[in-house]
Amino acid sequence: MTMPVTEPGTLRVLLVDDHAIVRAGLRMLIESGPGMVVVGEAGDHAGARSLAESARPDIILLDLDLGTESGLDLIPDLMAAAPKARILVLTGLRDASAHIRAVRLGAMGIVQKEMAADVLIKAIQKVNAGEAWLDRSATANLLAEMTQGVSSRKGDAESEKIASLSSREREVITLIGEGLNNKVIAQRLFISETTVRHHLTSIFSKLGVSDRLELLVYSYRNKLAGPAA
């Protein structure tokens, strides 16, 4: 397949879905407006890995169900083949545990296939800008799955944890709740990315969480932040 020539600043998208008709529809949608081009299509692991390396995509639009193969297993390979690309999952699967695993493996967002076309375009643009994207239904599923069986941890001990946060750490949590990455948070707060990482290390320690996803769940549950619209 000959790679399309793209103008500087054009957003390059790689499609990974095992249905050719779906890929054709996605290509038409993505290329219907200015600023985006599909630089490759793949229906299986081998083709996706090869194109991720050669096509230099900015965004990899990945289905989790690739017939006899799982898109989840492919995420680490795609990140290794195209380290500068951001992965956005487009799926019909409603398995919240699969969504959680995709995010933990490095996906920047989840979009359900039944969502409107303009939602997908907005998600691609947001993820390309370095922001996470979880639509409201995906966020609800993630929170329900991650908090299932976990008792509410309110009371003095939890209040003390929250009270121990500095005002700057609360600002960082709010921006994490908006889905922003460290670089954008640093720009918003006029600090370095290293300082953002230091704040996150302190936040994780104070609140007893181990990663950004657990921090999101904690902050939503304790009203320190809310899901972005």
HELIX and SHEET records of a PDB file:
HELIX    1   1 ALA A   20  ILE A   30  1                                  11    
HELIX    2   2 HIS A   45  SER A   54  1                                  10    
HELIX    3   3 GLY A   71  ALA A   81  1                                  11    
HELIX    4   4 ALA A   96  LEU A  105  1                                  10    
HELIX    5   5 ALA A  117  ASN A  128  1                                  12    
HELIX    6   6 ARG A  136  THR A  147  1                                  12    
HELIX    7   7 ASP A  156  ALA A  163  1                                   8    
HELIX    8   8 SER A  167  GLY A  177  1                                  11    
HELIX    9   9 ASN A  182  LEU A  189  1                                   8    
HELIX   10  10 GLU A  193  LEU A  207  1                                  15    
HELIX   11  11 ARG A  212  ARG A  221  1                                  10    
SHEET    1   A 6 MET A  36  ALA A  42  0                                        
SHEET    2   A 6 LEU A  11  VAL A  16  1                                        
SHEET    3   A 6 ILE A  59  LEU A  62  1                                        
SHEET    4   A 6 ARG A  86  THR A  91  1                                        
SHEET    5   A 6 GLY A 109  GLN A 112  1                                        
SHEET    6   A 6 TRP A 133  LEU A 134  1                                        
SHEET    1   B 2 ASP A  65  LEU A  66  0                                        
SHEET    2   B 2 GLU A  69  SER A  70 -1                                        
END                                                                             
